[in-house]
Amino acid sequence: MRKPDAAQKAELLQIIRSNDWFDVEDLLSEPDLVTSLWADEVAKAASEHIADNRWEAFALAGIRQYAHADSLAEVKIATIVKQAGYSRSTFFRIFDNLTKYQLRLYQLVSQLSVDVYKQRVFAKPRSPLDFANFTINLFYSADCTIPNDWVAMLWKKYGHLGHESFHPQLADISRIITQFTQKHRALGYAELTVSDVHPVVCLYEREVLESRLGPQPSFPSAEQSLRWKRMLFGLVADPKVLERTSSGGRHHSFLDYYK
């Protein structure tokens, strides 16, 4: 992993601390920088999320290992247990094997990104367009921190669990989006329920997953993230807001943006 530019990282951290997020399209060619930023965020969130001290220690050790590794082969159980301060036998009692640990860590990091999102998104009011940009910038950048081959390996082994079991954080994302839009209806949001939002959240994660798989993954791409910003805006904005932003003045749904 290449050491990120300190000045650039400091500038991006300032944006995050103001409860905004950087435009992910600008940093798709800087995965080390994005990963470094997210490693800091999830490490802070982990101490509040994990009740089991042993699991927290193994999780933080794993986050540090994966953030600095270029391949799965570089991540060793011996290094994880040494950094965690526990024995190999404790590791195997908790996780049974390395791939189960990798799955739990992947799901934990995904959940911690939701914790970061909830804290940041409710920190201030946002227009529907700002909300859509913020949401996709945050989650797409979080997805960029996990290499495609790692996700493909885990999906090959655990995909039989089903998409929503593989990504259990999706229900929480749907609830947060619904709560935020309901709280700020006066800013131009559509009247949405969790049942309206959840299929779209699942579609997002499913598309990202599928774009990772195969011999020539298409993830990440600026086209994909920008399209999802438009789609989310099309979902959450009140029809009157969509009419004002449309040259033709016609009603849009989020599917109009799925092109």
N, C-alpha and C positions, 0 to 999 in steps of 0.2 A: 504494500500500500504506500503510495507517495504521500509525503507529509504535506498537508494543505498549507496554502499561503496564509500566514498569520493575520495579515492586514485584511485580506478578503474575508476570512472567517470572522474576525472581529466585527466587520461591517454587517455581515449576515446575522450574527448574534444580536446586534443592536436592533435589527428589524424584528427578530423573534421576540425579544424582550419587550417590544412595544405592542405585542400581541397581534402582529401581522405575520406574513410569511413571504419568503422570496418567491419570485416567478420561477417555477421549476424548469421551464423550457430553457432558461438562461444557463442552467447548470447541469444539463444532461451529459455534457462532456466532462464534468467534474465529479464523478461518483465518489472519489475519496473524500472530497470536501463535504459533500452531502452526508456521507456515512459518518464522518467525524462529528458533524453537527448533531445528527440523530443519536449517535452513541452517547453524547452528553445528555441529551434530553431524556432518553429512556433510562439511563442510569439514575437520574434524579427521580424519575417517576417510579422506578422499581422499589426504592426504599419505602414508598408509601403504599404500594400495591401488594407486596408479597409479605405474608404473615410468617411463613416458615423461614427461619434464619438460614437453614442449610440450603433451601431452594434459592433464596435470595443470593447467597454466596456463589452458588453454582451458576445462577443466571448472570450475575455481574461479571463473573469470570468468562462466561461464554460470550457475552456482549463484547468484552474487550478482545477476546480471541478472534471472533468472526469479523469484527470491525477492521482488524489489521491483517487478515488472511486473504490471499488471492485465490485460494482453492480449498475445497473441503479437506484435501489430504494434509493440509498444513495444520489443521485443528486436531490436537491429540488429547485423549482423556488424561494422560499424565500431566499435561500442562494445565488443563482445566482444574483438576483436583489440587494441584500445587497452588494455583492462584486462589482457589476457593478456601484453602486451608483445611480440607477434609481428606479422608482416605478414599482409595479406589473402592473399597468395600462399601463405604457409605454411598458413593456415587451409584454403584450397581444396585444397592438396596432400594434407592429412590427411583431410578430410571430403567433398570434392567439392562439396557444396552444403549449404545451411542445414538442410534437413529431415533429411538424414543425420546432421548434427551433433545436431539435436534428439533424434533417436531414440537415438543413442549416449549423450547426456546423460541422457535419461529412464531408459535401462537402467542407466547408471552410478549415478544417484541411488538407483534401486531396489536395486542390489547393495550400495551403501554402507549402506543401511538394514539389510540383512542382516548386514553386518559389525558395525554397532552392536548389533543384536539378539544376535548370538553372544557378543560381549564382555559384554553386560549380563546375559543370561539365565543364563550359567554362573557369574556372580559369586557366587551364593548358592543354596542349596536352596529349592525352592518346592513347595507343595502343588499337586495337580492343578488346583484351582480358582484359586489364585493364578497358576499358570502360564498357564492359559487367559486370564485377565483381562489379564495382562502382555503376552502375545503379541498379542492383538487390539488392545489399547490402542496398542502400539507400531506395528504395521503399518497399522492403520486411520488413525492420525494421520499416518503417513508418506504414505499414499495421499491424505490431505486436502491435502497441500502442492502437489499437481499439479492444476491446474484441469481441469474436465471437457472444455472445448473443446480444450485442448491434447492430451489423450489421444485424443479423438475424431478430431482431425486426423491424428495419427500412426497410429492404427488404420486409418483410411480409406486411408492411403497404404501402410502396411506390414503390415496384417492378413493379407495373403496368405501371409506367412511362417509363419503358424500361431501358436496361442496360446503354446506353450511356447518358441518361438523369439523371439516378441515380449517374453516375460517370462522370460528365461533364468535368473533368480535363484531360480525356484521349486524346482529340484532341490536347491539349497543349503539352502533353508528346510526342506524335507522331511528332509534328513540331520540338521540341527541339532535339530529337534524329536525325531527318533528317538533321537539320541544322548543328549539330555537325559533323556528318559523312561526309557531303558534304564539310565542312570547312577543314577537316583533311584527305582527300582522300589519300594524299601522305604517310600517316602512315599505309596504308594497309586496307582501308575501301572499301566496295562494293559501287557501284553507286546506291543509293537508293532514292526513292521519298516518299512523305508522304503516298501515296496509297500503297506502299510496307510495310511501317512500321506500319500503323494504325491497320490493322487486327491483327497483333502480339501483340500490346499493349492491344487491347481489349481482346484478348485471355488470356493474362496474368491476367488481372483484373477479367475476368470471371472465370478463374480457381480458383483464390484465393477466390472469392466470394462463389463459389460452395463448396469449401473445408471447408468453415466456417459453412455451413448450415447443418441441420440434427441433430439428437440427439447425435452423436459422431463425432464432427468435426475433420478433419485431419490437419487443419491449426493451428499453423505453423509446418513445418517440414523441416529438413535440406535437405532431398531428393528433396523436391519441389523447394527450393531456388537454390540448386546446379544445378538441371536440367534446370531451367530457365536461369542461367548464361551460360550454354552450348548452350541453344537455342538462346539466344540473340547474343552470339558470332557467332553462325552459320548464323545468319541473317546479321550482320553488317560487317563481315570480307570479304575481297576480296577473290574470289575462290583460288587464288594462295597462300594466307595465310592459308586457310583451308587445302590445299593440303600439305603444309609443316608441319602442325600439325597433319596430319592423317598418320598413319602407312602404310595404303594402297595407299596413294597418290590420292584417288579419290575425285571427287567433292562432296561437302556436301551442303545441304540446312538446314535451321533451323529445318525442320521437321525430319531430321535424329536424332535430339537430343530429340525429343518429344517421349520418351519411358518410 
